[in-house]
């Protein structure tokens, strides 16, 4: 294999690798957005639980049930 063929093969491999890295980057961005959405939902659920616990603590009728 001539030097020029090796260089061309390395360039081709580099372009393929660059394309794969670009696709993975896009997927990671999408997953990051999904995680942020889930985090927001969890925070809302935690808030509901905290409010419910405070209301229950302030209402003795609910505490006995």
N, C-alpha and C positions, 0 to 999 in steps of 0.2 A: 504494500500500500504506500503510495507516494505521500510526501509531506502535505501536498495540497489537498489530497483526499482526506487525510486525517484532520486537517484544519476545517474542511467543509463538514465533516461528520461531527466535529466538536461544536461548530456553529449551529448545526441542525439540532443537536442534542440540547444545546443551550436555549434555543428557541422553544423547543418542546417543554423544557423545564420551566421556562418563563411563563408559558401558557398555563401549565399546571399550577404554578404558584399563584397566578392571577385568579384562576377558578377557585382555588382553595381560599384565597383572600375574600372573594365574594361570598363564599359559603360561611366563612367565619363571621363576616359582617351580619349576615342574615341570622345566624345563631345568636349573635350578641344582641340583636334587636329582640329576638324571642325571649332571651333570658331577662332583658329589661322589662318586657311585658309581664312575664311571670312574677318578677320581683314586685312590680306595682300591684298585681293582684294579691300577692301574699301580704303586702303591707295593708291593703284594704281589709283583708280577712282578719288580720291581727287587730286592726282598729275596731272592727265589729265585735270581736271577742272581748277586747278591753272595755268597750262601752257596755256590753252585756254584763260583764263581771261587776262593773261599777254600779249599774242599775240594780243588779241583784243584791249587792252589798247594802245599798241604800233602801231597799224594800224588804222588810223582815218577812212579809207574807211569802215572797218568792223564795226566801232562804230556807223555809221549812219544807218546801215541796221537793 
